[in-house]
Amino acid sequence: MNSSASAPSSEDLLNHDGYQTFKVLWLCGIVISILCFLIQITFFILIRSSRKIDEKILCHITFTRIVATVFEFCVMYVQRFFFPWRELTFGIYFTSDFAIVCWMLVFTKHLYDKIVIVFNTTKIKLIIVTVAVWLTSAIFGAVAVYLLRYNTDYFIKFCTFFYVILKLVIQIVNSLIYIRIFYVAFRRRNSNSSDSESVVKVACVAFLLIVTTCIQIIVTDIIAIIKGTETNFVLVKSFCVINSVHVVPLTVIFIIIMKAKMRQTITKTVTVRLMELVT
């Protein structure tokens, strides 16, 4: 069989019209994500009531998601990387990718404390949490870079077994916590709690994000482990495009929380003014 009948290379696949379509969609997703992040920052600057821990965590998740998407795009489409740019690109990608999982767990834990525990006296120290998240994630990034540089076989095993399964376990734990949040939130909704509707909306959107991530890990990574081969390239690209617009539901959560807090602030202000007039 001559060379013309051989299987196409990865570079040929990337130059194919179908994959160029994925490339355009992916870039559009990145642009949309950046615009959504700018919307969050604008609200954060202009509206004082939005400068709370919920919105700060969401801004961190959004920023991290954008960084991971950009470097995931570079890993997929920029083929001719040489030392040290290849290692740097993979390092930042793994660091930001694991940081997303950590930040989502932080947001879930904070929501759990607010809804389930309610009278929790321990407050999140965002600076300490930020350092812990990025330091933990940087360790994974450094391990990935070292294995990529010095032992490709172990790098592949690290990516397809340890790293993937760890992410899946964390997201499953996240999902189980949300089941408890849903139970408490819906029970309070039936009791006509004042802000329970906003809580349910936030929990639904956040849970959808986590479930999507779990499905992606199971479909693209776990199946690949079981089969011992690479998952369908189109399937991987489809989830990458979906990842690129994850910032949109994050921005929806940001706006829902912000509106609820603005409504509470306005209600309190009006009540105080009326009391002043009465007295």
Buried (B, 14 or more C-beta within 10 A) or exposed (E): EEEEEEEEEEEEEBEEEEBEEBBEBBBEBBEBBBEBBEBBEEBBEEBEBBEEBBBBBBBBBBBBBBBBBBBBBBBBBEEEBEEEEBBBBBBBBBBBBBBBBBBBBBBBBBBBBBBBEEEEEEEBEEEEBBEEBBEEBBEBBBBBBBBBBEEEEEBEEBBBEEBBBEBBEBBEEBBEBBEEBBEBBBEBEEEEBEBBBBBBBBBBBBBEBBBBBBEBBEBBBBBBEEEEEEBEBEBBBBBBBBBBBBBBBBBBBBBBBBBBBBBBEEEEEEEEEEEEEEE
